[in-house]
């Protein structure tokens, strides 16, 4: 793993049930899992987390990048201009929602359908299903709900007021006092890590091909990592990759022009970061790119 020298592997002996954590902890991919002050409710949660790989930073503090992300997140949450009412979402029965269920051993994300709502009282959704079709939400459990409507991404914090099992599993969620909203701009770029294939275009014909690591995408362009010798500025490429959007696999193949090329930090074996601008987008490829960007942004609201 990258930056492993900055992390210390934790064991069950380092953690206690009900005791606030003295540091932020991270999962096996070095993604922030729990913050300082959070607690584990049971020993089983600790054991499961440790078995999957659990770390803290050597210094016990956030990196500069972590701090910047946290400050940006807090600024958006405090910005009154980015708040609205649930009714502004124009939510309809059957709309797809993304639920992030808060748990001491890590957040679970799942897709559910909106079943209805009563203004000021309750939001009713399908219950997410876990392994063996068990409902994995308990009453009073904290939940973050996210959705798209028009050109805005919405999100709000709530909790499960009632977990019902008949006539089918569903949830009554506390009606939010307000929702956060983020404009979705066409040129918004989001971070990815997707392995794809690029081929040079000469007279509209694919020639030499090479592997790339796509690191960000918008509906107008992208950036990828590859050896510096594979393409020159202003050269034409076709980039193809495979991705899942709401459990549907799509395989866009888009034409682009290289607009920038710069070496990355030392120790990257000659890798360069290429910035490309899409051109001649087919309708199905544009829809796939929009779906990718919206789905990723939805997870970050």
C-alpha positions, 0 to 999 in steps of 0.5 A, a space after each residue: 500500500 502507498 504510504 504504509 510507512 505513515 501508518 501503524 497496524 492496529 490490533 484488538 488490544 489497541 481498542 476498547 468498547 465504548 471508549 472514544 478513539 484517541 485518533 482517526 483510524 483507516 481501513 486497509 485501503 488507507 481510507 478514513 473509516 472513523 474519526 477521533 472521538 467515535 466509539 465501537 459499540 461491541 467487541 464484535 465490531 472491533 474484531 470485524 474491523 481488525 480482521 479487515 485491516 485497521 490502521 492509524 497514522 504514525 503522527 495520529 493526525 490528519 495529512 494536509 490533504 485530509 485537513 483540506 478535505 475536512 475544512 472544505 466539507 465543513 465550509 459547505 455544511 455551514 454555507 446557508 446558501 447551499 441549504 434547502 427544504 426536502 420539498 425542493 428535491 421534487 422527490 417522487 415515489 420510486 426515485 432512487 436514493 443512496 443510503 449511507 448507514 453509519 456503523 462503528 465498523 464502517 459505513 454501508 452504502 446501498 441503493 433504495 427506492 423512495 416509497 413516500 413522505 409526509 412533509 414535516 413528519 417522515 420519509 419512507 424508503 425501502 429497507 436496505 438488504 444485507 447478506 441473506 436478505 437481512 435488514 441491516 438498519 436498527 432504530 435510531 441508527 444514523 443515516 445519510 441520504 443522497 439523491 439527484 434532481 435536475 442539475 442539483 445533488 442533494 444530501 441530508 442527515 437523518 436517522 431511522 425512526 422505525 424499521 418495519 418488516 411487513 408487508 415488506 421491509 421499509 424504513 421511516 426516516 426522520 424528516 430532515 430540517 434541511 437538505 444540502 444541495 450542490 450544483 452539478 456543472 457539466 465540466 465538474 471533474 471527479 476522481 476515479 481510478 480506472 484501468 483503460 486502453 488508449 489507441 492513437 488515431 491516424 486518419 480516424 483509424 486506431 493504430 498503436 494502443 497502450 494501457 492507461 490509468 484514468 484518474 479523473 473524468 468529466 463530461 468534457 475531458 479526463 486525465 490519465 497516467 501513462 509513460 511519457 512517450 506514448 503520446 504528444 500534445 495535440 495528438 488524437 486518441 481513443 480511450 476505452 474502459 469498462 465501468 458500472 453505473 447503478 449495477 449496469 456495466 457500460 464500455 465507453 470508447 471516446 475520441 479525445 485530443 491531448 491538451 497537456 502532458 506533465 511528469 508526475 513526482 519522482 519514483 513513478 517510473 517515468 509516468 506522465 499525467 495527460 489531460 485530454 479533451 473529448 470530441 465527437 461524443 456519441 450520445 450513449 458515451 455522453 450518457 455514460 460519462 454523465 452517469 459516472 460523474 453523477 454517481 460519484 458526486 452523489 457519494 460525495 454530497 
